[in-house]
Amino acid sequence: MKTKAELPDCPVATTVSLIGSKWKLLILRNLLVRPWRFNELRKSLDGISQKVLTDSLRSMEEDGIITRTVYPEVPPRVEYALSDLGESMRPIIKSMEDFGSSYKNFREKEE
């Protein structure tokens, strides 16, 4: 996790540094619905590699955006879910969804 001194001065740049990658945003989108297991996420995110998913999840966990719960079962079960901080991003993702829908409607009217 970055210290406050390591974060950009601009709040928008800070947010982008935390969730600005394509994959992190799509992981967040999924986790807004429910907790997911690793393989479920990998199968739902067409084109993501195992390494990128692992790195993204680790980064988001370090930043406090998601939680990782390991259940003591055989075989072990691991679930990823949004933390309270991650939940606070719900309006950001909702605004992006609304904009995407509006943009698609705008483009449809042009065609």
N, C-alpha and C positions, 0 to 999 in steps of 0.2 A: 504494500500500500504506500502510495506517495505521501510525503509529508506536505503540510500546507505550503511550505516554502518551495517545494518542487512543482506545485500546480501552477498553471498559467494564471496571470492576473485577471484575464477576462473570464467571467462566469460561463459564457457560451463555449469558449475554448476548453474549459474544464469539463463541461458536460460531454463535448465531442471526444475528449481524451478518454473518457470513461466508457462511452457507448457508441462511438463514432464509426465502428467498423460495420460492414454489411452483416456479418454473422452475429455479432453481439446484439444488434437490433432485432434480428430474427429469433435469436434465442430468447430475448426478453419478451417478444411477441408471444411465443409459445408458453413461457412460464407465467404469463399473465392469466392464462386459462387454468393451469393446474401444475403441480409438481411433475417432473418428467425424469425418466431414467435415461442414462447415457445413450443406449442404443435406440431408444425411441426418438430422442432428439436427432441423432445422426440420420436415421431413416426419414425423418420429417423435413430435414434441411437438404434438399437435393443439391449435390455438388460439393458439400463440405467434406473435407478430409478428417480423418480421425485425429490427426495432429492439431489441426486448426481448431476443432471442437474442444479438444483437451486444453489447449492453450487459452482459448477464449473463456472456458469455464473456470480455469484456475485464476485467470486475471480478474474475472468478475467476482470470484469468491474473495480474492485478496483485497479488492476494492470495497467489499462489503455489500455488493449488489445482490448476490445470491448466497444461499446456504447449501451446504452439501451434507446430507445425512446418510451415514452408513449403518445399515441394519445388520445386527449380528445373526445372520442366517447362513445356511450353506445351500447354494453358493451365495456369497455376499450380495446384498442389494443396496444400491446407492441411488438416492434421489436428489435432484436439484430443484430448488424452489426459490422464489423471490424472498429476500429479506425485507424488513420494514423499509429500508432505504430503497430497495428495488421496487417495492410497491409504490413508493412516492413518485416513481417515473411513469405510472399509469397514465396521467393526463398528457404527458409528453408523447407517449406512443399513440394514445387516442387522437391527439391533434395531428400526428403524422398520418394516421389512418383516414381521418376526415379530409385532410388535404389531398391524399392520394385518390380518394373517391371523387372529390370535387374536380381534380385534374382530369381523371378519366372521363367524367361527364363533360367537361369542357372540350376535350379532344373529340368525343363522340359528336358533339354539336358542330364541330368544324368539318367533319367528314361528310 
